[in-house]
Amino acid sequence: MYFPTAAARQLSSAPPLSISHEPVIALVPSPRRTLFCTLTNRSLSVWRQRPSAVLAHLARTATSVEEHGDNVSMEWSPDSNRIIIQTTLSYLVLVTLDVNPEEVAYRTPPSPAASQRHFLPGAGEAVPLPSMNFFLEGVIRIEGSLISVSPRREYIVFSTKSPPSVQRIPWPSAHHEGGQEHRTYRNSDNLYDTWLLNEETFPWLMDSNIVTDRISYSKSTGTETWLTSDGRAYLVQLHEPINYDTYSQDTDFTSENGEGKQDSDRQETGLTWHGTCIHNVEPPKWVQKRRLVRPDDPDADQHYYDEPRRAVAVAINAKFSLAAIGMHGGTVELVSLPSQGILPPAQVLQIPQLYNKKIGVVRSMEWSSDGHALAVGCQNGWVVWSVGGRCLAWGCGVEYEVDQEKFTDAFMYGVRDLFWSPGNFELIVLAESAPNTPDGELFVIPFAKSANIAQHSPDNTQYAFLQMDDRVLVYRGADQPDMSVINPESDVWQRIKIPQSYLSTNWPIRYSALSADGRLVAVAGRRGLCHYSSNSGRWRLFPDELQEQAFTVRGGLLWFHHVLVAAVEVSKTYQIRLYSRDLELSNQNVLHREILSSPVVILSLVDNSLLVYTADNSLYHYLIIPTADTIKLHLCGSISFEGVITAPNAVRVLSWMIPNAQKQLGDPTDDLSVATVLMIVGGNLVLLKPNKSADQEVKYDLQLLSDRIEFCWIHLRGIGALENSLWGYDGQNIRVWLNALAIESPDPTIEAQPDHVKESVSIPLDFYPLSVLMDKGIIIGVEHETASRMSLPFVMFRHITSTHLFLQHILRVHLEGGQLNEAVSFAYQYQHLVFFAHALEILLNSVVEDLPSSRDDGTYEAESQKKQATLANTVEFLDYFDVSLDVVVGCARKIEVSHWPRLFDVVGNPKTLFEVCITSGRLKTAGSYLLVLHNLEQLDSEHGDAIRLLRCAMEAEDWQLCRELLRFLRSIDETGEALHLAVRETGLLGTDDGQTAVDGTA
């Protein structure tokens, strides 16, 4: 998903002018993330994100600071043309940002032509830096102690303390261009409003005796979030009647004293606030029952109750309909946005291996633009979680000792503000403090992310495929021997550098696609595209830069053999283009163009069927047809999901499953009418099943499999039971639905039905999965690691490849269901793997350890019978394979001795198994059974079994086993008699004075 990599880049926050440096107190990005501001107590700076450079700086005068107070916080206007600065004396300082694109802020010094090739622009650095200027627009005094400010397109919303209220005022509505006055917004006279916080105006408040500490606006949802002084969080929306402007033109909205109209006047017009509590805090009863303490009481601090669940930060994820609540105690909770008044239980996010460290108060939070990752800055560190709750990376100090006097990565000890850069490849953070370098408070942490986030296709999930800021990483372990796959030290990642000439003007990369064989790579940035072949090791780019800059990839990229399928937007028209890997990239070499009426949301390729889902809620089915001279698309049909999918842009995954009869006998042009469509809408994994009416009209029934799913795989040609299996990851476990085509549709006549379809298998993981190697039975993933050294003044981030076997999980489902033949058939497909016996050992181990051990529970008997039946099926299943004896003894040596009687009651007497091993020549396995027999006290006093095995080992010239047997005999008899007896009986030393020789070797 998202993993920090390499080392953080430090930005100097020293002012560009010859003035004293002040600590940065706020870091705020512009709405489009191309610019960001740093705020100190008396100055303001605007930065360009790439390259990171200061474009404008504003230093307030001493008179301004004395009259209006120090800076506290700042906000951007929605159009990025204005900045609001909040001061300590309840003033709003309005600053206008003027951009002059004709003037360049920085110029490259002249250099010889020979050296220019060594100073090429980096990613996103080819675009000139425009000149910017600050202009003071005015100062607004807010009566009643200003608390929080939130700008809108037409007005400014703010909250006050005395009296507790929420108010709004219009922006200055006129500006001058060419000597003429232009009115930017609607009539601003109706935008002066004051709402007092009381039960009459805000009946949905849990407690009206509060003030609003923070107001923030989410443009994607059109709602606001309020954090109140009692620690609660609310989702709020202002409802204005449709005829509000018409009404306001004929109504005087000012009172006799010139103030804006109050609550009673606004209620007459229908202007009301609607809200719901998304984070409730109930103080303990002992706090509720104690006497009221006034704030001006000198002993108030002694009675103050520090509520750890008090909300201090909130971040809205519109793509997944989630809200992240950061609390005073350092905890973060994920809550689903309410629908129809129902609020699901919150999910508490956990940090693994935090031990006794405290992360501290949550300072800031922000979701990545794709909604998949949540970055949280805390008083003592920082954390990044996935949308499903998996902790991807975190820092709370350093694990090993560092040189504190030279260490510069101050963000490891606390983060005050943060935000994601365009493309989400970098996290810009503001450290709490920088004791060693006063101007070293700003850091840029680079990240690698899964390519599935932007382009979820079967080929991208077949190989682990990561994107970085300037390269892509392809996992090549699928092409390596089995042992290389499971060896964490193996370097099986291929790093492919994206051409600098393309990145410099088209950064950041938005889409990446991998071919089915993993040899072809395509990437698309802000404009155009380029592709790469591993066979030749070369990239293909557009020779004509004008053609490259004429279109934008929107909807995704896919490889069909050597043909690249791209959904593009050209001058507000939408096309699907086919490019050949073997031809030069140009408009003249486009193999096929398909014109669409709506932008593409997502592409998907199943065999030679191209599925195209568009923003007008329609699904198109194309067949990719090769001809003698070219390749083209043939439209087979389309269907509308109007009324089924309410938010088309929320669709992230698209695929389908076709019944076997249709695959073998049907016409491919009819696939759309019989296919079961799979989608992930937001975080919901759904199946759309076709249902034909009497007039042959196809309608789809939506069936919800699970919510909070991050991504999924579908294996149409899986092995055995894995054919048409569906694999979804929810942030903690991989949930597998075997034969998803057989999932029954819900019965509309039954009222009480479960909301979700329970999965067949749940596989817990302690790392983040990226792909499933179906032919090797392995799940591939990564986890992050932070390295620090005494000799380094910074920390290093890297990702480590991790693996997990899934064979035992699938086999256990069959065995618990009594499907022995299916289990054997499935296992035969994997018995050639070198770690097959290890997987069977894990299977037997889990079955034995799950046997109930207590008879106090009333359900013990039924549970015990079920578990015993599973164990019996497992043992019978193992008998089909030659490694069964090794699996049994390997399992016995790893479980507690108390489980042995229940194991060998089903497997058989270990003495009998020992004899079978000797008879079949499995001497090493027989040696392992000796340990079992010894612990069960089934060895004879004369040690005949050990001596017999030693004699067989000597005949086989397995001297390593002989040495281990001699050590075993020495360990079970401290007197040495057993060892002397074995040497004499076997004639191991070949001398008469074996007594002395054995004493010497012992």
NORFEN-V68748 format. One record per helix or strand of 3 or more residues. SS is the DSSP state (h for helix, s for strand). FROM is the first residue (numbers start at 0). TO is the last residue. If there is no record, write none. Layout:
# NORFEN-V68748
SS;FROM;TO + SS;FROM;TO
This chain:
# NORFEN-V68748
s;1;3 + s;8;10 + s;25;28 + s;34;38 + s;42;47 + s;52;58 + h;61;67 + s;70;75 + s;81;86 + s;90;103 + h;112;115 + s;129;140 + s;145;150 + s;154;159 + s;164;169 + s;173;176 + s;179;182 + h;187;190 + s;192;195 + s;211;217 + s;222;227 + s;232;238 + h;243;248 + h;262;268 + s;271;278 + h;284;288 + h;299;302 + s;310;316 + s;321;326 + s;331;335 + s;361;366 + s;372;377 + s;380;385 + s;390;394 + h;409;412 + s;414;419 + h;421;423 + s;425;430 + s;441;449 + h;457;461 + s;464;466 + s;470;474 + h;476;478 + h;481;485 + s;492;496 + h;499;505 + s;510;513 + s;519;523 + s;529;532 + s;537;539 + h;544;547 + s;551;559 + s;562;569 + s;572;579 + h;586;588 + s;591;595 + s;599;605 + s;608;613 + s;617;625 + s;630;639 + h;647;649 + s;650;656 + h;659;664 + h;667;673 + s;675;680 + s;683;691 + s;697;705 + s;710;714 + h;719;721 + s;724;728 + s;732;736 + h;739;741 + s;760;763 + s;767;772 + s;777;786 + s;795;804 + h;806;815 + h;819;827 + h;835;848 + h;859;877 + h;883;893 + h;896;906 + h;909;918 + h;922;934 + h;943;954 + h;958;971 + h;976;985 + h;993;1000
